[in-house]
Amino acid sequence: MAREAHLEAAKHHLDAASKHLAAVGKYNEGDVHGAEMHAEESWGASQFADGKSVEAHRQATMALKMI
């Protein structure tokens, strides 16, 4: 169960990174408004991914306690 949670967290971290790269791309194109929009989406996705990571670590800790 902890393994699946870590994989899900990793998927969300990749999504956040993708959104961050989209923001950088928009900024490089000179589209400051688009960059800000993607940066906000990236921040939200990063926060969500961090929450998933915390849950995965909690599950891993609980699994170790059962051993």
mmCIF file of the N, C-alpha and C atoms, coordinates in Angstrom:
data_MODEL
# 
_entry.id   MODEL 
# 
loop_
_atom_site.group_PDB 
_atom_site.id 
_atom_site.type_symbol 
_atom_site.label_atom_id 
_atom_site.label_alt_id 
_atom_site.label_comp_id 
_atom_site.label_asym_id 
_atom_site.label_entity_id 
_atom_site.label_seq_id 
_atom_site.pdbx_PDB_ins_code 
_atom_site.Cartn_x 
_atom_site.Cartn_y 
_atom_site.Cartn_z 
_atom_site.occupancy 
_atom_site.B_iso_or_equiv 
_atom_site.pdbx_formal_charge 
_atom_site.auth_seq_id 
_atom_site.auth_comp_id 
_atom_site.auth_asym_id 
_atom_site.auth_atom_id 
_atom_site.pdbx_PDB_model_num 
ATOM 1   N N  . MET A 1 1  ? 0.821  -1.194 0.000   1.00 0.00 ? 1  MET A N  1 
ATOM 2   C CA . MET A 1 1  ? 0.000  0.000  0.000   1.00 0.00 ? 1  MET A CA 1 
ATOM 3   C C  . MET A 1 1  ? 0.865  1.259  0.000   1.00 0.00 ? 1  MET A C  1 
ATOM 4   N N  . ALA A 1 2  ? 1.937  1.258  0.786   1.00 0.00 ? 2  ALA A N  1 
ATOM 5   C CA . ALA A 1 2  ? 2.824  2.416  0.824   1.00 0.00 ? 2  ALA A CA 1 
ATOM 6   C C  . ALA A 1 2  ? 3.513  2.608  -0.526  1.00 0.00 ? 2  ALA A C  1 
ATOM 7   N N  . ARG A 1 3  ? 3.846  1.496  -1.178  1.00 0.00 ? 3  ARG A N  1 
ATOM 8   C CA . ARG A 1 3  ? 4.493  1.591  -2.488  1.00 0.00 ? 3  ARG A CA 1 
ATOM 9   C C  . ARG A 1 3  ? 3.587  2.296  -3.488  1.00 0.00 ? 3  ARG A C  1 
ATOM 10  N N  . GLU A 1 4  ? 2.323  1.927  -3.517  1.00 0.00 ? 4  GLU A N  1 
ATOM 11  C CA . GLU A 1 4  ? 1.373  2.551  -4.434  1.00 0.00 ? 4  GLU A CA 1 
ATOM 12  C C  . GLU A 1 4  ? 1.207  4.032  -4.108  1.00 0.00 ? 4  GLU A C  1 
ATOM 13  N N  . ALA A 1 5  ? 1.206  4.347  -2.826  1.00 0.00 ? 5  ALA A N  1 
ATOM 14  C CA . ALA A 1 5  ? 1.072  5.755  -2.419  1.00 0.00 ? 5  ALA A CA 1 
ATOM 15  C C  . ALA A 1 5  ? 2.283  6.568  -2.877  1.00 0.00 ? 5  ALA A C  1 
ATOM 16  N N  . HIS A 1 6  ? 3.484  5.966  -2.791  1.00 0.00 ? 6  HIS A N  1 
ATOM 17  C CA . HIS A 1 6  ? 4.680  6.656  -3.267  1.00 0.00 ? 6  HIS A CA 1 
ATOM 18  C C  . HIS A 1 6  ? 4.630  6.849  -4.784  1.00 0.00 ? 6  HIS A C  1 
ATOM 19  N N  . LEU A 1 7  ? 4.146  5.846  -5.503  1.00 0.00 ? 7  LEU A N  1 
ATOM 20  C CA . LEU A 1 7  ? 4.026  5.975  -6.956  1.00 0.00 ? 7  LEU A CA 1 
ATOM 21  C C  . LEU A 1 7  ? 3.025  7.062  -7.335  1.00 0.00 ? 7  LEU A C  1 
ATOM 22  N N  . GLU A 1 8  ? 1.925  7.132  -6.605  1.00 0.00 ? 8  GLU A N  1 
ATOM 23  C CA . GLU A 1 8  ? 0.934  8.175  -6.870  1.00 0.00 ? 8  GLU A CA 1 
ATOM 24  C C  . GLU A 1 8  ? 1.517  9.554  -6.581  1.00 0.00 ? 8  GLU A C  1 
ATOM 25  N N  . ALA A 1 9  ? 2.245  9.681  -5.478  1.00 0.00 ? 9  ALA A N  1 
ATOM 26  C CA . ALA A 1 9  ? 2.879  10.962 -5.141  1.00 0.00 ? 9  ALA A CA 1 
ATOM 27  C C  . ALA A 1 9  ? 3.868  11.366 -6.226  1.00 0.00 ? 9  ALA A C  1 
ATOM 28  N N  . ALA A 1 10 ? 4.639  10.406 -6.723  1.00 0.00 ? 10 ALA A N  1 
ATOM 29  C CA . ALA A 1 10 ? 5.604  10.697 -7.782  1.00 0.00 ? 10 ALA A CA 1 
ATOM 30  C C  . ALA A 1 10 ? 4.895  11.189 -9.044  1.00 0.00 ? 10 ALA A C  1 
ATOM 31  N N  . LYS A 1 11 ? 3.759  10.575 -9.359  1.00 0.00 ? 11 LYS A N  1 
ATOM 32  C CA . LYS A 1 11 ? 2.980  11.002 -10.528 1.00 0.00 ? 11 LYS A CA 1 
ATOM 33  C C  . LYS A 1 11 ? 2.543  12.455 -10.376 1.00 0.00 ? 11 LYS A C  1 
ATOM 34  N N  . HIS A 1 12 ? 2.111  12.821 -9.184  1.00 0.00 ? 12 HIS A N  1 
ATOM 35  C CA . HIS A 1 12 ? 1.674  14.194 -8.949  1.00 0.00 ? 12 HIS A CA 1 
ATOM 36  C C  . HIS A 1 12 ? 2.850  15.175 -8.957  1.00 0.00 ? 12 HIS A C  1 
ATOM 37  N N  . HIS A 1 13 ? 4.015  14.723 -8.489  1.00 0.00 ? 13 HIS A N  1 
ATOM 38  C CA . HIS A 1 13 ? 5.200  15.580 -8.562  1.00 0.00 ? 13 HIS A CA 1 
ATOM 39  C C  . HIS A 1 13 ? 5.600  15.823 -10.020 1.00 0.00 ? 13 HIS A C  1 
ATOM 40  N N  . LEU A 1 14 ? 5.487  14.800 -10.855 1.00 0.00 ? 14 LEU A N  1 
ATOM 41  C CA . LEU A 1 14 ? 5.781  14.973 -12.280 1.00 0.00 ? 14 LEU A CA 1 
ATOM 42  C C  . LEU A 1 14 ? 4.796  15.936 -12.930 1.00 0.00 ? 14 LEU A C  1 
ATOM 43  N N  . ASP A 1 15 ? 3.538  15.864 -12.531 1.00 0.00 ? 15 ASP A N  1 
ATOM 44  C CA . ASP A 1 15 ? 2.526  16.788 -13.049 1.00 0.00 ? 15 ASP A CA 1 
ATOM 45  C C  . ASP A 1 15 ? 2.879  18.222 -12.653 1.00 0.00 ? 15 ASP A C  1 
ATOM 46  N N  . ALA A 1 16 ? 3.280  18.410 -11.409 1.00 0.00 ? 16 ALA A N  1 
ATOM 47  C CA . ALA A 1 16 ? 3.651  19.755 -10.946 1.00 0.00 ? 16 ALA A CA 1 
ATOM 48  C C  . ALA A 1 16 ? 4.870  20.265 -11.710 1.00 0.00 ? 16 ALA A C  1 
ATOM 49  N N  . ALA A 1 17 ? 5.843  19.384 -11.933 1.00 0.00 ? 17 ALA A N  1 
ATOM 50  C CA . ALA A 1 17 ? 7.040  19.787 -12.680 1.00 0.00 ? 17 ALA A CA 1 
ATOM 51  C C  . ALA A 1 17 ? 6.691  20.168 -14.113 1.00 0.00 ? 17 ALA A C  1 
ATOM 52  N N  . SER A 1 18 ? 5.778  19.422 -14.714 1.00 0.00 ? 18 SER A N  1 
ATOM 53  C CA . SER A 1 18 ? 5.342  19.722 -16.072 1.00 0.00 ? 18 SER A CA 1 
ATOM 54  C C  . SER A 1 18 ? 4.685  21.102 -16.142 1.00 0.00 ? 18 SER A C  1 
ATOM 55  N N  . LYS A 1 19 ? 3.865  21.395 -15.148 1.00 0.00 ? 19 LYS A N  1 
ATOM 56  C CA . LYS A 1 19 ? 3.207  22.715 -15.107 1.00 0.00 ? 19 LYS A CA 1 
ATOM 57  C C  . LYS A 1 19 ? 4.231  23.823 -14.877 1.00 0.00 ? 19 LYS A C  1 
ATOM 58  N N  . HIS A 1 20 ? 5.245  23.536 -14.083 1.00 0.00 ? 20 HIS A N  1 
ATOM 59  C CA . HIS A 1 20 ? 6.300  24.520 -13.863 1.00 0.00 ? 20 HIS A CA 1 
ATOM 60  C C  . HIS A 1 20 ? 7.056  24.797 -15.164 1.00 0.00 ? 20 HIS A C  1 
ATOM 61  N N  . LEU A 1 21 ? 7.364  23.726 -15.898 1.00 0.00 ? 21 LEU A N  1 
ATOM 62  C CA . LEU A 1 21 ? 8.055  23.905 -17.178 1.00 0.00 ? 21 LEU A CA 1 
ATOM 63  C C  . LEU A 1 21 ? 7.196  24.678 -18.174 1.00 0.00 ? 21 LEU A C  1 
ATOM 64  N N  . ALA A 1 22 ? 5.898  24.473 -18.127 1.00 0.00 ? 22 ALA A N  1 
ATOM 65  C CA . ALA A 1 22 ? 4.990  25.237 -18.993 1.00 0.00 ? 22 ALA A CA 1 
ATOM 66  C C  . ALA A 1 22 ? 5.051  26.722 -18.637 1.00 0.00 ? 22 ALA A C  1 
ATOM 67  N N  . ALA A 1 23 ? 5.139  27.018 -17.340 1.00 0.00 ? 23 ALA A N  1 
ATOM 68  C CA . ALA A 1 23 ? 5.247  28.412 -16.904 1.00 0.00 ? 23 ALA A CA 1 
ATOM 69  C C  . ALA A 1 23 ? 6.544  29.027 -17.406 1.00 0.00 ? 23 ALA A C  1 
ATOM 70  N N  . VAL A 1 24 ? 7.637  28.291 -17.302 1.00 0.00 ? 24 VAL A N  1 
ATOM 71  C CA . VAL A 1 24 ? 8.928  28.785 -17.777 1.00 0.00 ? 24 VAL A CA 1 
ATOM 72  C C  . VAL A 1 24 ? 8.879  29.020 -19.288 1.00 0.00 ? 24 VAL A C  1 
ATOM 73  N N  . GLY A 1 25 ? 8.248  28.092 -20.001 1.00 0.00 ? 25 GLY A N  1 
ATOM 74  C CA . GLY A 1 25 ? 8.114  28.244 -21.450 1.00 0.00 ? 25 GLY A CA 1 
ATOM 75  C C  . GLY A 1 25 ? 7.337  29.492 -21.819 1.00 0.00 ? 25 GLY A C  1 
ATOM 76  N N  . LYS A 1 26 ? 6.237  29.743 -21.114 1.00 0.00 ? 26 LYS A N  1 
ATOM 77  C CA . LYS A 1 26 ? 5.438  30.942 -21.381 1.00 0.00 ? 26 LYS A CA 1 
ATOM 78  C C  . LYS A 1 26 ? 6.246  32.208 -21.095 1.00 0.00 ? 26 LYS A C  1 
ATOM 79  N N  . TYR A 1 27 ? 7.004  32.179 -19.993 1.00 0.00 ? 27 TYR A N  1 
ATOM 80  C CA . TYR A 1 27 ? 7.832  33.334 -19.649 1.00 0.00 ? 27 TYR A CA 1 
ATOM 81  C C  . TYR A 1 27 ? 8.886  33.581 -20.728 1.00 0.00 ? 27 TYR A C  1 
ATOM 82  N N  . ASN A 1 28 ? 9.515  32.505 -21.198 1.00 0.00 ? 28 ASN A N  1 
ATOM 83  C CA . ASN A 1 28 ? 10.538 32.633 -22.244 1.00 0.00 ? 28 ASN A CA 1 
ATOM 84  C C  . ASN A 1 28 ? 9.957  33.158 -23.549 1.00 0.00 ? 28 ASN A C  1 
ATOM 85  N N  . GLU A 1 29 ? 8.668  32.885 -23.775 1.00 0.00 ? 29 GLU A N  1 
ATOM 86  C CA . GLU A 1 29 ? 7.994  33.388 -24.976 1.00 0.00 ? 29 GLU A CA 1 
ATOM 87  C C  . GLU A 1 29 ? 7.564  34.845 -24.815 1.00 0.00 ? 29 GLU A C  1 
ATOM 88  N N  . GLY A 1 30 ? 7.716  35.373 -23.613 1.00 0.00 ? 30 GLY A N  1 
ATOM 89  C CA . GLY A 1 30 ? 7.308  36.750 -23.351 1.00 0.00 ? 30 GLY A CA 1 
ATOM 90  C C  . GLY A 1 30 ? 5.880  36.871 -22.873 1.00 0.00 ? 30 GLY A C  1 
ATOM 91  N N  . ASP A 1 31 ? 5.229  35.767 -22.633 1.00 0.00 ? 31 ASP A N  1 
ATOM 92  C CA . ASP A 1 31 ? 3.835  35.757 -22.172 1.00 0.00 ? 31 ASP A CA 1 
ATOM 93  C C  . ASP A 1 31 ? 3.813  35.728 -20.639 1.00 0.00 ? 31 ASP A C  1 
ATOM 94  N N  . VAL A 1 32 ? 3.942  36.905 -20.041 1.00 0.00 ? 32 VAL A N  1 
ATOM 95  C CA . VAL A 1 32 ? 4.022  36.994 -18.586 1.00 0.00 ? 32 VAL A CA 1 
ATOM 96  C C  . VAL A 1 32 ? 2.708  36.547 -17.940 1.00 0.00 ? 32 VAL A C  1 
ATOM 97  N N  . HIS A 1 33 ? 1.579  36.940 -18.520 1.00 0.00 ? 33 HIS A N  1 
ATOM 98  C CA . HIS A 1 33 ? 0.282  36.540 -17.955 1.00 0.00 ? 33 HIS A CA 1 
ATOM 99  C C  . HIS A 1 33 ? 0.141  35.016 -17.990 1.00 0.00 ? 33 HIS A C  1 
ATOM 100 N N  . GLY A 1 34 ? 0.476  34.401 -19.117 1.00 0.00 ? 34 GLY A N  1 
ATOM 101 C CA . GLY A 1 34 ? 0.411  32.943 -19.223 1.00 0.00 ? 34 GLY A CA 1 
ATOM 102 C C  . GLY A 1 34 ? 1.367  32.275 -18.254 1.00 0.00 ? 34 GLY A C  1 
ATOM 103 N N  . ALA A 1 35 ? 2.536  32.874 -18.074 1.00 0.00 ? 35 ALA A N  1 
ATOM 104 C CA . ALA A 1 35 ? 3.516  32.323 -17.129 1.00 0.00 ? 35 ALA A CA 1 
ATOM 105 C C  . ALA A 1 35 ? 2.965  32.366 -15.709 1.00 0.00 ? 35 ALA A C  1 
ATOM 106 N N  . GLU A 1 36 ? 2.339  33.475 -15.347 1.00 0.00 ? 36 GLU A N  1 
ATOM 107 C CA . GLU A 1 36 ? 1.765  33.582 -13.999 1.00 0.00 ? 36 GLU A CA 1 
ATOM 108 C C  . GLU A 1 36 ? 0.662  32.550 -13.789 1.00 0.00 ? 36 GLU A C  1 
ATOM 109 N N  . MET A 1 37 ? -0.180 32.355 -14.795 1.00 0.00 ? 37 MET A N  1 
ATOM 110 C CA . MET A 1 37 ? -1.260 31.381 -14.694 1.00 0.00 ? 37 MET A CA 1 
ATOM 111 C C  . MET A 1 37 ? -0.693 29.967 -14.482 1.00 0.00 ? 37 MET A C  1 
ATOM 112 N N  . HIS A 1 38 ? 0.298  29.600 -15.292 1.00 0.00 ? 38 HIS A N  1 
ATOM 113 C CA . HIS A 1 38 ? 0.894  28.270 -15.159 1.00 0.00 ? 38 HIS A CA 1 
ATOM 114 C C  . HIS A 1 38 ? 1.661  28.130 -13.847 1.00 0.00 ? 38 HIS A C  1 
ATOM 115 N N  . ALA A 1 39 ? 2.267  29.223 -13.396 1.00 0.00 ? 39 ALA A N  1 
ATOM 116 C CA . ALA A 1 39 ? 3.002  29.179 -12.131 1.00 0.00 ? 39 ALA A CA 1 
ATOM 117 C C  . ALA A 1 39 ? 2.041  28.926 -10.967 1.00 0.00 ? 39 ALA A C  1 
ATOM 118 N N  . GLU A 1 40 ? 0.874  29.553 -11.002 1.00 0.00 ? 40 GLU A N  1 
ATOM 119 C CA . GLU A 1 40 ? -0.126 29.317 -9.954  1.00 0.00 ? 40 GLU A CA 1 
ATOM 120 C C  . GLU A 1 40 ? -0.614 27.869 -9.983  1.00 0.00 ? 40 GLU A C  1 
ATOM 121 N N  . GLU A 1 41 ? -0.856 27.346 -11.177 1.00 0.00 ? 41 GLU A N  1 
ATOM 122 C CA . GLU A 1 41 ? -1.260 25.939 -11.301 1.00 0.00 ? 41 GLU A CA 1 
ATOM 123 C C  . GLU A 1 41 ? -0.157 25.019 -10.795 1.00 0.00 ? 41 GLU A C  1 
ATOM 124 N N  . SER A 1 42 ? 1.075  25.360 -11.112 1.00 0.00 ? 42 SER A N  1 
ATOM 125 C CA . SER A 1 42 ? 2.225  24.573 -10.668 1.00 0.00 ? 42 SER A CA 1 
ATOM 126 C C  . SER A 1 42 ? 2.318  24.565 -9.147  1.00 0.00 ? 42 SER A C  1 
ATOM 127 N N  . TRP A 1 43 ? 2.130  25.713 -8.537  1.00 0.00 ? 43 TRP A N  1 
ATOM 128 C CA . TRP A 1 43 ? 2.204  25.805 -7.077  1.00 0.00 ? 43 TRP A CA 1 
ATOM 129 C C  . TRP A 1 43 ? 1.127  24.930 -6.440  1.00 0.00 ? 43 TRP A C  1 
ATOM 130 N N  . GLY A 1 44 ? -0.101 25.015 -6.947  1.00 0.00 ? 44 GLY A N  1 
ATOM 131 C CA . GLY A 1 44 ? -1.190 24.196 -6.413  1.00 0.00 ? 44 GLY A CA 1 
ATOM 132 C C  . GLY A 1 44 ? -0.915 22.710 -6.585  1.00 0.00 ? 44 GLY A C  1 
ATOM 133 N N  . ALA A 1 45 ? -0.417 22.333 -7.753  1.00 0.00 ? 45 ALA A N  1 
ATOM 134 C CA . ALA A 1 45 ? -0.107 20.929 -8.010  1.00 0.00 ? 45 ALA A CA 1 
ATOM 135 C C  . ALA A 1 45 ? 1.027  20.449 -7.105  1.00 0.00 ? 45 ALA A C  1 
ATOM 136 N N  . SER A 1 46 ? 1.981  21.329 -6.850  1.00 0.00 ? 46 SER A N  1 
ATOM 137 C CA . SER A 1 46 ? 3.099  20.976 -5.974  1.00 0.00 ? 46 SER A CA 1 
ATOM 138 C C  . SER A 1 46 ? 2.619  20.758 -4.542  1.00 0.00 ? 46 SER A C  1 
ATOM 139 N N  . GLN A 1 47 ? 1.724  21.608 -4.076  1.00 0.00 ? 47 GLN A N  1 
ATOM 140 C CA . GLN A 1 47 ? 1.173  21.460 -2.734  1.00 0.00 ? 47 GLN A CA 1 
ATOM 141 C C  . GLN A 1 47 ? 0.411  20.140 -2.614  1.00 0.00 ? 47 GLN A C  1 
ATOM 142 N N  . PHE A 1 48 ? -0.365 19.809 -3.636  1.00 0.00 ? 48 PHE A N  1 
ATOM 143 C CA . PHE A 1 48 ? -1.122 18.561 -3.642  1.00 0.00 ? 48 PHE A CA 1 
ATOM 144 C C  . PHE A 1 48 ? -0.174 17.367 -3.616  1.00 0.00 ? 48 PHE A C  1 
ATOM 145 N N  . ALA A 1 49 ? 0.889  17.430 -4.442  1.00 0.00 ? 49 ALA A N  1 
ATOM 146 C CA . ALA A 1 49 ? 1.882  16.344 -4.498  1.00 0.00 ? 49 ALA A CA 1 
ATOM 147 C C  . ALA A 1 49 ? 2.584  16.189 -3.153  1.00 0.00 ? 49 ALA A C  1 
ATOM 148 N N  . ASP A 1 50 ? 2.896  17.309 -2.507  1.00 0.00 ? 50 ASP A N  1 
ATOM 149 C CA . ASP A 1 50 ? 3.534  17.233 -1.192  1.00 0.00 ? 50 ASP A CA 1 
ATOM 150 C C  . ASP A 1 50 ? 2.630  16.531 -0.185  1.00 0.00 ? 50 ASP A C  1 
ATOM 151 N N  . GLY A 1 51 ? 1.345  16.810 -0.252  1.00 0.00 ? 51 GLY A N  1 
ATOM 152 C CA . GLY A 1 51 ? 0.397  16.132 0.632   1.00 0.00 ? 51 GLY A CA 1 
ATOM 153 C C  . GLY A 1 51 ? 0.369  14.632 0.370   1.00 0.00 ? 51 GLY A C  1 
ATOM 154 N N  . LYS A 1 52 ? 0.427  14.257 -0.898  1.00 0.00 ? 52 LYS A N  1 
ATOM 155 C CA . LYS A 1 52 ? 0.456  12.835 -1.249  1.00 0.00 ? 52 LYS A CA 1 
ATOM 156 C C  . LYS A 1 52 ? 1.738  12.183 -0.722  1.00 0.00 ? 52 LYS A C  1 
ATOM 157 N N  . SER A 1 53 ? 2.851  12.903 -0.781  1.00 0.00 ? 53 SER A N  1 
ATOM 158 C CA . SER A 1 53 ? 4.114  12.370 -0.266  1.00 0.00 ? 53 SER A CA 1 
ATOM 159 C C  . SER A 1 53 ? 4.045  12.159 1.240   1.00 0.00 ? 53 SER A C  1 
ATOM 160 N N  . VAL A 1 54 ? 3.463  13.094 1.931   1.00 0.00 ? 54 VAL A N  1 
ATOM 161 C CA . VAL A 1 54 ? 3.323  12.969 3.386   1.00 0.00 ? 54 VAL A CA 1 
ATOM 162 C C  . VAL A 1 54 ? 2.500  11.725 3.715   1.00 0.00 ? 54 VAL A C  1 
ATOM 163 N N  . GLU A 1 55 ? 1.411  11.520 2.985   1.00 0.00 ? 55 GLU A N  1 
ATOM 164 C CA . GLU A 1 55 ? 0.575  10.349 3.212   1.00 0.00 ? 55 GLU A CA 1 
ATOM 165 C C  . GLU A 1 55 ? 1.350  9.063  2.915   1.00 0.00 ? 55 GLU A C  1 
ATOM 166 N N  . ALA A 1 56 ? 2.134  9.055  1.847   1.00 0.00 ? 56 ALA A N  1 
ATOM 167 C CA . ALA A 1 56 ? 2.927  7.871  1.499   1.00 0.00 ? 56 ALA A CA 1 
ATOM 168 C C  . ALA A 1 56 ? 3.939  7.559  2.598   1.00 0.00 ? 56 ALA A C  1 
ATOM 169 N N  . HIS A 1 57 ? 4.575  8.575  3.119   1.00 0.00 ? 57 HIS A N  1 
ATOM 170 C CA . HIS A 1 57 ? 5.549  8.361  4.194   1.00 0.00 ? 57 HIS A CA 1 
ATOM 171 C C  . HIS A 1 57 ? 4.861  7.879  5.471   1.00 0.00 ? 57 HIS A C  1 
ATOM 172 N N  . ARG A 1 58 ? 3.679  8.382  5.722   1.00 0.00 ? 58 ARG A N  1 
ATOM 173 C CA . ARG A 1 58 ? 2.919  7.912  6.889   1.00 0.00 ? 58 ARG A CA 1 
ATOM 174 C C  . ARG A 1 58 ? 2.604  6.431  6.741   1.00 0.00 ? 58 ARG A C  1 
ATOM 175 N N  . GLN A 1 59 ? 2.168  6.036  5.547   1.00 0.00 ? 59 GLN A N  1 
ATOM 176 C CA . GLN A 1 59 ? 1.849  4.632  5.311   1.00 0.00 ? 59 GLN A CA 1 
ATOM 177 C C  . GLN A 1 59 ? 3.091  3.750  5.438   1.00 0.00 ? 59 GLN A C  1 
ATOM 178 N N  . ALA A 1 60 ? 4.225  4.227  4.938   1.00 0.00 ? 60 ALA A N  1 
ATOM 179 C CA . ALA A 1 60 ? 5.457  3.465  5.030   1.00 0.00 ? 60 ALA A CA 1 
ATOM 180 C C  . ALA A 1 60 ? 5.875  3.303  6.507   1.00 0.00 ? 60 ALA A C  1 
ATOM 181 N N  . THR A 1 61 ? 5.729  4.354  7.266   1.00 0.00 ? 61 THR A N  1 
ATOM 182 C CA . THR A 1 61 ? 6.071  4.287  8.694   1.00 0.00 ? 61 THR A CA 1 
ATOM 183 C C  . THR A 1 61 ? 5.182  3.295  9.421   1.00 0.00 ? 61 THR A C  1 
ATOM 184 N N  . MET A 1 62 ? 3.910  3.320  9.110   1.00 0.00 ? 62 MET A N  1 
ATOM 185 C CA . MET A 1 62 ? 2.981  2.376  9.742   1.00 0.00 ? 62 MET A CA 1 
ATOM 186 C C  . MET A 1 62 ? 3.323  0.930  9.351   1.00 0.00 ? 62 MET A C  1 
ATOM 187 N N  . ALA A 1 63 ? 3.704  0.724  8.097   1.00 0.00 ? 63 ALA A N  1 
ATOM 188 C CA . ALA A 1 63 ? 4.070  -0.621 7.642   1.00 0.00 ? 63 ALA A CA 1 
ATOM 189 C C  . ALA A 1 63 ? 5.313  -1.112 8.369   1.00 0.00 ? 63 ALA A C  1 
ATOM 190 N N  . LEU A 1 64 ? 6.278  -0.231 8.585   1.00 0.00 ? 64 LEU A N  1 
ATOM 191 C CA . LEU A 1 64 ? 7.484  -0.631 9.307   1.00 0.00 ? 64 LEU A CA 1 
ATOM 192 C C  . LEU A 1 64 ? 7.195  -0.966 10.759  1.00 0.00 ? 64 LEU A C  1 
ATOM 193 N N  . LYS A 1 65 ? 6.243  -0.286 11.349  1.00 0.00 ? 65 LYS A N  1 
ATOM 194 C CA . LYS A 1 65 ? 5.886  -0.554 12.736  1.00 0.00 ? 65 LYS A CA 1 
ATOM 195 C C  . LYS A 1 65 ? 5.238  -1.940 12.897  1.00 0.00 ? 65 LYS A C  1 
ATOM 196 N N  . MET A 1 66 ? 4.645  -2.440 11.808  1.00 0.00 ? 66 MET A N  1 
ATOM 197 C CA . MET A 1 66 ? 3.990  -3.745 11.864  1.00 0.00 ? 66 MET A CA 1 
ATOM 198 C C  . MET A 1 66 ? 4.980  -4.895 11.784  1.00 0.00 ? 66 MET A C  1 
ATOM 199 N N  . ILE A 1 67 ? 6.201  -4.599 11.343  1.00 0.00 ? 67 ILE A N  1 
ATOM 200 C CA . ILE A 1 67 ? 7.206  -5.663 11.176  1.00 0.00 ? 67 ILE A CA 1 
ATOM 201 C C  . ILE A 1 67 ? 7.736  -6.092 12.524  1.00 0.00 ? 67 ILE A C  1 
# 
